[in-house]
Amino acid sequence: MDATTVAGCFRDKSILITGSTGFLGKLLVEKILRVQPAVKKLYLLVRAADAASAEQRVFSDVIEMDLFNMLRKKYGLPGFQSFIQEKVVPIAGDIIYENFGLDNLRADALSKDIDVIINGAATTNFYERYDVALASNALGPRNACEFAKKCPNLKLLLHISTAFVAGTQEGLLLEKAFQNGETLREGYYMDIEAELQLVDKIKSELTAAKSGTLEQLKKSAMKELGFKRACHFGWPNVYTFTKTMGEILLGQRRGNLPVVIIRPTMVTSTYQDPFPGWIEGARTIDALIVAYDEQAFPCFIGDRSNVIDAIPVDIVINAAMVAIAVHWNEEAQVIYHVSSSLQNPLSLYAFEDACMDYFYINPRTLENGKIVPNKRPYVFKNLSFFRLVLLLVYKLPLQMLHVMSFLLCGMFSQHYNKLNRRLNFLMLLVKLYAPYAFFNGRFDDTNLSRLWSEAKMDGGDDSIFNFDPKRFDWHSYLVEVHVPAVLKYKRKEKGRA
Ligand SMILES: NC(=O)c1ccc[n+]([C@@H]2O[C@H](COP(=O)([O-])OP(=O)(O)OC[C@H]3O[C@@H](n4cnc5c(N)ncnc54)[C@H](OP(=O)(O)O)[C@@H]3O)[C@@H](O)[C@H]2O)c1
């Protein structure tokens, strides 16, 4: 199979995509339109009040991005606009509902035209409300699956999950499906229906108890509940916990439906396609880049010898498209880790080195023209010790400031509140991210390697659908592409704020 065959699969086909306003979704839309201009329709399901707002969202959040510049250049502006109008169909909908909340007539008409469904929509917040995460990440894939089964011409449902459904397990983590009820803690059984009922029960108890600040109360109670239930079953956060439920429900419901589950690890900026360094948001490890830049933390936690599993976003999109072509109409479920830790490992130390090298080459200057020195932050290998340092160096002096402020009639209360908020935020980051700072697993990618060799993408035109994690050099990618991309994005965002 060569690139022409992969692109050929999308010819005259209608694809329903959820999550197109997100980071991966936009890139997917652009790539399909670029490599297969003869695609029949791309139905983009977005959350919006009505058809007009859906159209507005698709144009402002997706099509207007610089990501589409290659296409704009190819067609010229008027040509680009009519190309988009012909191919892209915005639909107002929400994956938390059966039939995505579409009325029967609309759902029926849509189902008759769909060949492939790509479900990328999810809430990616590690500290999301449990009710929200359950609805989007667990029930969302279930609803996508039920809708897929109603599509008479459906060739495949591709669901984007995450490699971190594996939680914080150590060793080699396999591309295998979760069984119904399976958890990451021995002796525990997860009943998704019971979790949904628990959420309803707690929400109605809250409604009965309070009225005034109910929404705020519900919000914090639901966030804590999600975190607690995730930890109870062995996951470090509600995001990965509910993404696992999504996979389980999909597996339970799919019947004979052809399903591919893509599990990327931590997704970074584009390596090369459509141009290097496209990114949206500063996520996961990017927080470290921003922290180095702002010299925000003198220290952090982790083990420098540990491997960070990251993967450029265009590699993920390419793997997804090739998997669609290879598993077209195959009545099976296949899982792919799109990861780097096995074939092209990146240690935290090497990541840090690349950041340092970037800042040596591009020194930061203060307003007075002085160069900001490059300091390696101190890395604590022991979480309890780190917590103790936070207590002694930050928490206790802050409490003293609080007492002083009280004695001086609130003289320092503003300053205290500001520092206290920062400390609480840092503690929340530690609570949510510490498990990953010490992550010691490697993602097996046997299926992905097989896909690479079976699809024979090595044939010369491989760069169009390159998804070989060995093909890039981390150091040059980080120094020349990713670190500047994150900083550019961050500075632009600050400028907008
Ligand atoms: N980014 C990563 O590092 C990473 C790593 C591994 C896996 N993944 C997976 O890749 C997928 C895409 O991630 P991303 O980084 O692109 O996320 P993202 O930027 O946060 O985008 C999430 C998308 O999902 C949509 N969405 C959320 N809930 C929805 C709902 N109930 N109904 C319809 N649409 C909904 C959002 O729409 P709105 O614009 O309306 O909010 C947005 O378009 C997710 O499934 C995620 O779990 C991401």
The ligand as an SDF file (V2000), in Angstrom:
LIG
                    3D

 48 52  0  0  0  0  0  0  0  0999 V2000
   -3.4350   16.2540   23.0410 N   0  0  0  0  0  0  0  0  0  0  0  0
   -2.8640   15.1720   23.5350 C   0  0  0  0  0  0  0  0  0  0  0  0
   -1.7160   15.2130   24.0510 O   0  0  0  0  0  0  0  0  0  0  0  0
   -3.5730   13.8350   23.4550 C   0  0  0  0  0  0  0  0  0  0  0  0
   -2.8610   12.6890   23.8280 C   0  0  0  0  0  0  0  0  0  0  0  0
   -3.4820   11.4490   23.7630 C   0  0  0  0  0  0  0  0  0  0  0  0
   -4.7850   11.3530   23.3320 C   0  0  0  0  0  0  0  0  0  0  0  0
   -5.4650   12.4760   22.9900 N   0  0  0  0  0  0  0  0  0  0  0  0
   -6.8660   12.3110   22.5410 C   0  0  0  0  0  0  0  0  0  0  0  0
   -7.0150   12.9250   21.2760 O   0  0  0  0  0  0  0  0  0  0  0  0
   -8.3220   13.4640   21.1450 C   0  0  0  0  0  0  0  0  0  0  0  0
   -8.2220   14.9170   20.7570 C   0  0  0  0  0  0  0  0  0  0  0  0
   -7.4660   15.5890   21.7590 O   0  0  0  0  0  0  0  0  0  0  0  0
   -7.0920   17.1240   21.6200 P   0  0  0  0  0  0  0  0  0  0  0  0
   -5.8050   17.3190   22.2980 O   0  0  0  0  0  0  0  0  0  0  0  0
   -7.2710   17.5350   20.2220 O   0  0  0  0  0  0  0  0  0  0  0  0
   -8.2300   17.7380   22.5540 O   0  0  0  0  0  0  0  0  0  0  0  0
   -8.7840   19.2190   22.6210 P   0  0  0  0  0  0  0  0  0  0  0  0
   -7.9090   20.1660   21.8990 O   0  0  0  0  0  0  0  0  0  0  0  0
   -9.0990   19.4560   24.0470 O   0  0  0  0  0  0  0  0  0  0  0  0
  -10.1470   19.1070   21.8090 O   0  0  0  0  0  0  0  0  0  0  0  0
  -11.2160   18.3470   22.2790 C   0  0  0  0  0  0  0  0  0  0  0  0
  -12.2890   18.3920   21.2350 C   0  0  0  0  0  0  0  0  0  0  0  0
  -13.3910   17.5950   21.6720 O   0  0  0  0  0  0  0  0  0  0  0  0
  -14.5810   18.3820   21.5610 C   0  0  0  0  0  0  0  0  0  0  0  0
  -15.5670   17.9370   22.5370 N   0  0  0  0  0  0  0  0  0  0  0  0
  -15.3900   17.7460   23.8690 C   0  0  0  0  0  0  0  0  0  0  0  0
  -16.5230   17.3060   24.4080 N   0  0  0  0  0  0  0  0  0  0  0  0
  -17.4430   17.2170   23.4020 C   0  0  0  0  0  0  0  0  0  0  0  0
  -18.7890   16.8350   23.3330 C   0  0  0  0  0  0  0  0  0  0  0  0
  -19.4560   16.4730   24.4320 N   0  0  0  0  0  0  0  0  0  0  0  0
  -19.4140   16.8310   22.1300 N   0  0  0  0  0  0  0  0  0  0  0  0
  -18.7600   17.2270   21.0110 C   0  0  0  0  0  0  0  0  0  0  0  0
  -17.4600   17.6280   21.0180 N   0  0  0  0  0  0  0  0  0  0  0  0
  -16.8320   17.6220   22.2080 C   0  0  0  0  0  0  0  0  0  0  0  0
  -14.1170   19.8020   21.8340 C   0  0  0  0  0  0  0  0  0  0  0  0
  -15.0970   20.6920   21.3820 O   0  0  0  0  0  0  0  0  0  0  0  0
  -15.2490   22.1780   21.9520 P   0  0  0  0  0  0  0  0  0  0  0  0
  -14.4130   23.0390   21.0270 O   0  0  0  0  0  0  0  0  0  0  0  0
  -16.6890   22.4400   21.8560 O   0  0  0  0  0  0  0  0  0  0  0  0
  -14.7390   22.1850   23.3580 O   0  0  0  0  0  0  0  0  0  0  0  0
  -12.8420   19.8110   20.9900 C   0  0  0  0  0  0  0  0  0  0  0  0
  -13.1480   19.9220   19.6360 O   0  0  0  0  0  0  0  0  0  0  0  0
   -9.0170   13.2480   22.4930 C   0  0  0  0  0  0  0  0  0  0  0  0
   -9.8410   12.1250   22.3810 O   0  0  0  0  0  0  0  0  0  0  0  0
   -7.8730   12.9880   23.4510 C   0  0  0  0  0  0  0  0  0  0  0  0
   -8.2820   12.1460   24.4970 O   0  0  0  0  0  0  0  0  0  0  0  0
   -4.8920   13.7260   23.0290 C   0  0  0  0  0  0  0  0  0  0  0  0
  1  2  1  0
  2  3  2  0
  2  4  1  0
  4  5  1  0
  4 48  2  0
  5  6  2  0
  6  7  1  0
  7  8  2  0
  8  9  1  0
  8 48  1  0
  9 10  1  0
  9 46  1  0
 10 11  1  0
 11 12  1  0
 11 44  1  0
 12 13  1  0
 13 14  1  0
 14 15  2  0
 14 16  1  0
 14 17  1  0
 17 18  1  0
 18 19  2  0
 18 20  1  0
 18 21  1  0
 21 22  1  0
 22 23  1  0
 23 24  1  0
 23 42  1  0
 24 25  1  0
 25 26  1  0
 25 36  1  0
 26 27  1  0
 26 35  1  0
 27 28  2  0
 28 29  1  0
 29 30  1  0
 29 35  2  0
 30 31  1  0
 30 32  2  0
 32 33  1  0
 33 34  2  0
 34 35  1  0
 36 37  1  0
 36 42  1  0
 37 38  1  0
 38 39  2  0
 38 40  1  0
 38 41  1  0
 42 43  1  0
 44 45  1  0
 44 46  1  0
 46 47  1  0
M  CHG  2   8   1  16  -1
M  END
$$$$
